[in-house]
Amino acid sequence: MAKRKLSQLDRRKRNAGLLFVLPTVIGLVGLTIYPMILSLYYSFTDKQIGHSVNFIKLDNYKELLTNDPLFWKSMIATFKYALLSVPVVIILSFFIAILLNQKVKGLPFFRTIFYIPTIVPAIANAVLWMWLFNPNFGVLNTILEFLHLPTSMWIFSAKSAVPSLVLMRAWEFGGTMIIFLAGLQGIPPTLYEACEIDGGSALKKLWYVTIPLMTPIIFFNLVMLIIWSLQAFSQAYVMTEGGPNYATYFFNYYLYQEAFEFGRMGYASALAWILFMIILILTAITFKNSKMWVYKD
């Protein structure tokens, strides 16, 4: 088949398109693909800032898995945080989205109020919650004392540190809630009307209409929250420094310390690739299991 010769106008359109795409391609290659390849190479070396590089094969991975107690402590802290925070944020944001999907006065105001915590910068958010968690003059203990309930040491105790950070994470549910809200508004009202004609109560409408049709949105939010929770960092960096007693020693914080405090770039690269593989495997498992519970037309 003869190749069609482009007209001058077509060539201009093609060149303009390539010109617009070029910054994205440069950014993708320079800021994502190249650093990933370099990180994979460093993970097989003893790369340290200011020193020569030696190829050490799988030694970094062997040391992590067999001779590094901090690796396992950071893994336990990260998974504990993920297992608690993901279901809490999913359930809370889903039911708040259902409430905000009702026809009541002042709805834009309430939607704005619930979304505001999401746009607060992470560092400012951490500083605010450090004040709330303060066991001596923090607002949370003041409220508990007013209600004659036992106070807590919050992030200053190994037992309550992770649940406290989960509470803080739940406060930032606005982004997940907005996605749920968009999904709820896409459900046809005729389905609810049909359910009402059959005598369905509000609970039955929720169980037989809302939840099945929202499973694709639940699935999307679940995957995103798993990824975000496994990459938790700012809380440990700003608020706890991994303590007390390594209770909040998150994997990303450990990686940061190895790379930028101790300068062990090779070891940190191996940590990064292990985290990447964990996220990849968990995401694949979630996709595989989604066939059992995600509703499709």
N, C-alpha and C positions, 0 to 999 in steps of 0.2 A: 504494500500500500504506500502510495507516494506521500511524502511528508508535506503537510500544508505549510506554505510559506507565510510567516506572520506579517501582517501589515504594520506600518509604522505606528499606528494607534495601539495595536495589540502589544508591540514591543515596549511602548511607553508604559502601558498598564502593567505588563510583567515586571519591568524594571522598578516601577513605583512600588509594586507589591513586595518585591525582594528587598527594597530599601526599608520598607516598614517592618519587615520580619527580621532584618539583620540584627537590630539591637537585642531582640529576644534570643536569637540563636547565639550571639556572642555571650550574653549573660548566662544562658543554659550551659554552654561549653565551658566558659571561664569560671563560673561561680558554682557549678554543680558537678558536671561530668569530670572535668579535670581534677578538682579536689578529691572526688571519690576515688578516682584511679590512683592518685598520689597517696591517699590515705591507705588504700589496699596494699600498695607497695611498702609503705612505711610499717604496716602491721607485721611484716616479715623481717623487719630490721630492728637494730637497737638505736634508732634515730633519737638523738638528744640535741637540743638547741645548743649550737656552738661546738659540736663535736662531729667527727667523721662518721659516716654511715657504714655499718657492717650488716651483711645479710645473715640472719640467724634462723632462717626457715620458720618452724612453728613454735619456737621457744617462748614467744610472748603468750601464745594461746595455751601452751602447756602450763606455764607459770600461773596464768589466771585461773585455770580450771583445777589445778592440783595443789598450788602452794600460795594462795592469796586469800586469806580470810576476809579481807575488806571487799573483795569481789562478791563473795556470797552474802556478806552483810548488806551491801548496797543492793543486791538482787532481791533479798528478802524485804527490805524497806520499800523498794519500788513496787514490787508485786502486792504487798500489803496495802499500799496507798491506792494502787489501781483497782484492786478487788473491792475496796470500800467506796472509792470516789465514783467509779463508773455507774454502778446501779443507783447510787444516791442522786447523781445529776440527771440520769435518764428519767427516773420516776418523778423527781421534783419538777423538772422542766416540762414534762409531759402534762402533768395535772395542772400546773400553772397556765400552760398554753390552752388547756381546755377551758379554764375559768376565763381567760382573756378572749376566748372565742365567743363568749356569750354577748347578747345584746343588752348592755347596761350603760348607764351614763358614766362619762369620764373615762371611757376605755382608752383613748390615746394617752391620757395622763398615766394610767396604770402601766400600760405597755412601756412607756418611756422610763418610768421609775424602775421597773424590773430589768430593763436593758442597760441602764446607766453603769452598774458595776462592771459590765463587760468592757467598756471603753476606758476604764481607769487604768493608767499604766501599771505594769506589773510591780515595779519598785514602790510606787506610791501606795498601791494596794497592800503590799507586804508591810510597809511602815504603819499604815492604818491598823492592820490586824495585830501587829505587835503591841500597839497601844490597847486594843480591845482585849488581847489575851493577857495583859499584865496582871499577875495574881494579886498585886497590892492595890493598885488604883484603876485597874481595867474596868470597862463598862460591863463586860459579861459577868464578872464576879460580883459587881455591885448589884446587878439585876438578880442574881442567884441569892444574894444576902437579903435583898428586899422580899423575895418570895420564900425566905426561910429554908432555902435548899443548900446542900453542901456545895462549897466552892471547889474549884479545880486549879491545878497548876498549869493546865493547858499545854502549850508547847515546851514548857520547862520541866515536864515529867516524861520519862520514857514510855509510860503506859498511855498517856493521853496525847502525846505529840502528834502521832499520825491521825487519830480521829479529829484532832483540832484542825489540822491542815485540810482534812476532808470537809469539815464544816466551812472553812474558808473557801474551798473550791466550789462548794454548793452555792455559795453566795454569788458566784460568777456564772450562773446558769443561763444568763440572758441570750447568748449566742445560740445555744442548743434550743432554747425555748422559741426563738424566732423561727427556726427551721420547722419545729413542730407546728407552730401556729400557721405557717404557710401551707403545710400539709393538711391541716384541719380545714382550712378554708377551701381546699380543693375537693372535699367530699360533697357529692351532690345532695342537696336538701331532700330530694325525692326519696332517698333511701331511708332517712329518718321518718319521713311521712308514712312510708310503707310500713315501717316498724310500729309506728303509733297506731295505724289502722288495725294491725294484728294484736294490739293490746300491749305492746312492748313498753316497759318502764324505762326510766332514764338509765338504770343500771344495764338493762338488756341492750339498749341502744349503744351504750359504751362497749359492751362485750361483743355484740354481734355485728356492729357496723363500724364504730370508730377504731377500735384496736386492730381488727383485720386489715382495714384499708390503710392504717398508719404503719403497718409492719415494714414497708420499704423505707419509710422515714426513720423508724426506730433502728433499722439495720444500718443506715448511713450514719446516724449519730453514734451508734455503738462502735462502729469501726473508728470513727474520728476520735472518740473519747478514749478508746484503748490506746491509740497512738499518742495522743496528747498526754495521757496520764503516765505512760512509760517514759516520757521525756521530761517529766517534772524537774525543774531546776531552781527557779527563782526563789521558791519558798526556802529551800535548804541553803541557798547562797546568801540570802539577805537575812532570814529570820533565825535559823537554827544552826547554821554551819555544820549540818549533818547530825547534830546531837539532839537530845542528850543520850549518851551511850550508844551512838550510831543508829538511834531509832528512826531518824529521818535522813540517813546517809544515802540519798537517792543516787541511782546509777549515773545520771548525767552530771551530778555534782562531783562524784568520784572521777569521772572522765575529765572534767574540767581541771580538777586538782592535778591529776597526772600530767596533763598537757601544758597548762599555763602556770602552775605553781612549782612543779618539780621539773618541767621541761622534758619529760619522757614522751616524746611525740610518737615513737614507735609503739610503746605500750598503750598509750591512749588511743591510737588508731585501731589496735586490736580490740580494745573495749568498744569503740564505736561500731566496728563491724559485727561484734557479737550482739550488740543492741539492735543493729539493723536486721540481723537474721532472726532474732526473737520476734521483732515486730512483723517481719515478713511471714513467719510461720503462724503467728497468732491471727494475722489478717487472713491468711489462706484458710485456716481452720474455720474462722467466722464465715467466710464466703461459702465454704463447703457445707456448713451446717445451715446456712440461710435457706437452702432448698426445702428444709423441713418446716420452717415457720414463717417465711416471708410470702405474703399473698401477691400473686401475679395475675393480671387479667388473661 
